[in-house]
Amino acid sequence: MKKKNILVTGAAGFIGFHFCKKILSVKNYKVFGIDNLNNYYSVKLKKDRLNILKKNINFTFSKIDISEMNSLKKFFLNKNIDIIFNFAAQAGVRYSLINPESYIRSNLKGFLNILELAKIKKARLIYASSSSIYGDQKKFPISERSNGIQKNLYASTKALNEQLANLYYKNFDIPVMGLRLFTVYGEWGRPDMLYLKYLNAIKKGKVIDLYNFGKHTRDFTYIKDVIEILYKILLIKKKKYFQNNIFNICSGRPTNLLSFIKCLEKNYGKKCKIKKVAKQKIEILKTHGSNTKIKKLVKKTKFINYNEGLLNTVKWFKSYQS
Ligand SMILES: NC(=O)c1ccc[n+]([C@@H]2O[C@H](COP(=O)([O-])OP(=O)(O)OC[C@H]3O[C@@H](n4cnc5c(N)ncnc54)[C@H](O)[C@@H]3O)[C@@H](O)[C@H]2O)c1
């Protein structure tokens, strides 16, 4: 059987890495991973992830910035691509106050280039959107039909991605699917995310700020569940699901931050020094998604609880030499 060519953008990132690792283990795919290896967080961590992927002969990495169309075109000139998974983006909410330009460059210009590439290559595109597009909601669980008002630039760029994808589907018949991911955590995670900031603070005995006095609630979703869903999406044959269909990717189990932190401390065996501070304007108070639609699509019934997910995460954290 001829191997399918899959392009994964943001392959050195948290989700991109795990997804590449999974599909490389199946052996039916040739994976082209691209990433600009920017220094938003540890470049060593990104390179360590890539070193694991590079051991597989079906993986090719190229350092490319998706905001540079000429580099994309040049690299893919003589290559066929069947499916694109777009994970490359400037992530993070607070950083959008410091460096708004990087969100415009990667999340808008870069995303437009990926849509163009999908058009040129006649490839199917699955892209990462975000739960942050919902803003603050009153009704829970949040269904894909809920309208939201975005509270920060990151969220606005993701909302615009969905609109652009819709235009490309309607005007050029590009098969696309958008995934609204809710707070993904796990091994090899992003150091700018709360759980790893806490683990690093525990390790170094540092004091860490806990925003909104810890009253936030998040629909934490373990990376293994996310990868299982992504893999099942890769296997879907029917075109009808790629009409810019949008899916929430979440465990559907909202958890208060303080409980999440307590579980981290229990698994680490040490407490974290916390300074409770006020909420920032750009932050969402509560996320709790409905996962009915995605569960039906991929026939998934169970999600891993955060006790188990955090135990695995802490084990990895203790063994990783950062
Ligand atoms: N992790 C989560 O909880 C979460 C939640 C919602 C949405 N998402 C979305 O999922 C995707 C993956 O998130 P992640 O947590 O793996 O983030 P990540 O930062 O670990 O991965 C993104 C990768 O993209 C690369 N990148 C950024 N800009 C690029 C560019 N212009 N060209 C090429 N590469 C570029 C980065 O170097 C990084 O390795 C992102 O689109 C993010 O917005 C993640």
The ligand as an SDF file (V2000), in Angstrom:
LIG
                    3D

 44 48  0  0  0  0  0  0  0  0999 V2000
   -2.1140   23.2490   24.1290 N   0  0  0  0  0  0  0  0  0  0  0  0
   -3.3480   23.7170   24.2980 C   0  0  0  0  0  0  0  0  0  0  0  0
   -3.9110   23.6400   25.3920 O   0  0  0  0  0  0  0  0  0  0  0  0
   -4.1020   24.3370   23.1530 C   0  0  0  0  0  0  0  0  0  0  0  0
   -5.4190   24.7710   23.3810 C   0  0  0  0  0  0  0  0  0  0  0  0
   -6.1090   25.3520   22.3280 C   0  0  0  0  0  0  0  0  0  0  0  0
   -5.5400   25.4740   21.0900 C   0  0  0  0  0  0  0  0  0  0  0  0
   -4.2530   25.0610   20.8960 N   0  0  0  0  0  0  0  0  0  0  0  0
   -3.6600   25.2220   19.5660 C   0  0  0  0  0  0  0  0  0  0  0  0
   -3.0690   24.0080   19.1800 O   0  0  0  0  0  0  0  0  0  0  0  0
   -1.9010   24.2640   18.3830 C   0  0  0  0  0  0  0  0  0  0  0  0
   -0.6970   23.5700   18.9940 C   0  0  0  0  0  0  0  0  0  0  0  0
   -0.5260   24.0500   20.3220 O   0  0  0  0  0  0  0  0  0  0  0  0
    0.6680   23.5810   21.2420 P   0  0  0  0  0  0  0  0  0  0  0  0
    0.1850   23.6020   22.6290 O   0  0  0  0  0  0  0  0  0  0  0  0
    1.2810   22.3570   20.6910 O   0  0  0  0  0  0  0  0  0  0  0  0
    1.6640   24.8100   21.0560 O   0  0  0  0  0  0  0  0  0  0  0  0
    3.2500   24.8460   20.8170 P   0  0  0  0  0  0  0  0  0  0  0  0
    3.6560   26.2720   20.9600 O   0  0  0  0  0  0  0  0  0  0  0  0
    3.9230   23.8380   21.6600 O   0  0  0  0  0  0  0  0  0  0  0  0
    3.3720   24.3920   19.2950 O   0  0  0  0  0  0  0  0  0  0  0  0
    3.3250   25.2810   18.2160 C   0  0  0  0  0  0  0  0  0  0  0  0
    4.5790   25.0900   17.3850 C   0  0  0  0  0  0  0  0  0  0  0  0
    4.4550   25.9170   16.2300 O   0  0  0  0  0  0  0  0  0  0  0  0
    5.7000   26.5310   15.9680 C   0  0  0  0  0  0  0  0  0  0  0  0
    5.4270   27.7810   15.2570 N   0  0  0  0  0  0  0  0  0  0  0  0
    4.8930   28.9210   15.7460 C   0  0  0  0  0  0  0  0  0  0  0  0
    4.8100   29.8510   14.7820 N   0  0  0  0  0  0  0  0  0  0  0  0
    5.2800   29.2770   13.6480 C   0  0  0  0  0  0  0  0  0  0  0  0
    5.4640   29.7140   12.3180 C   0  0  0  0  0  0  0  0  0  0  0  0
    5.1640   30.9690   11.9610 N   0  0  0  0  0  0  0  0  0  0  0  0
    5.9910   28.8590   11.4000 N   0  0  0  0  0  0  0  0  0  0  0  0
    6.3240   27.5830   11.7590 C   0  0  0  0  0  0  0  0  0  0  0  0
    6.1940   27.1200   13.0090 N   0  0  0  0  0  0  0  0  0  0  0  0
    5.6770   27.9530   13.9540 C   0  0  0  0  0  0  0  0  0  0  0  0
    6.3430   26.7400   17.3250 C   0  0  0  0  0  0  0  0  0  0  0  0
    7.7600   26.7960   17.2330 O   0  0  0  0  0  0  0  0  0  0  0  0
    5.8570   25.5170   18.0980 C   0  0  0  0  0  0  0  0  0  0  0  0
    6.8190   24.4870   18.0680 O   0  0  0  0  0  0  0  0  0  0  0  0
   -1.7810   25.7760   18.3110 C   0  0  0  0  0  0  0  0  0  0  0  0
   -2.4170   26.2100   17.1520 O   0  0  0  0  0  0  0  0  0  0  0  0
   -2.5600   26.2450   19.5190 C   0  0  0  0  0  0  0  0  0  0  0  0
   -3.0530   27.5440   19.3480 O   0  0  0  0  0  0  0  0  0  0  0  0
   -3.5200   24.4860   21.9040 C   0  0  0  0  0  0  0  0  0  0  0  0
  1  2  1  0
  2  3  2  0
  2  4  1  0
  4  5  1  0
  4 44  2  0
  5  6  2  0
  6  7  1  0
  7  8  2  0
  8  9  1  0
  8 44  1  0
  9 10  1  0
  9 42  1  0
 10 11  1  0
 11 12  1  0
 11 40  1  0
 12 13  1  0
 13 14  1  0
 14 15  2  0
 14 16  1  0
 14 17  1  0
 17 18  1  0
 18 19  2  0
 18 20  1  0
 18 21  1  0
 21 22  1  0
 22 23  1  0
 23 24  1  0
 23 38  1  0
 24 25  1  0
 25 26  1  0
 25 36  1  0
 26 27  1  0
 26 35  1  0
 27 28  2  0
 28 29  1  0
 29 30  1  0
 29 35  2  0
 30 31  1  0
 30 32  2  0
 32 33  1  0
 33 34  2  0
 34 35  1  0
 36 37  1  0
 36 38  1  0
 38 39  1  0
 40 41  1  0
 40 42  1  0
 42 43  1  0
M  CHG  2   8   1  16  -1
M  END
$$$$
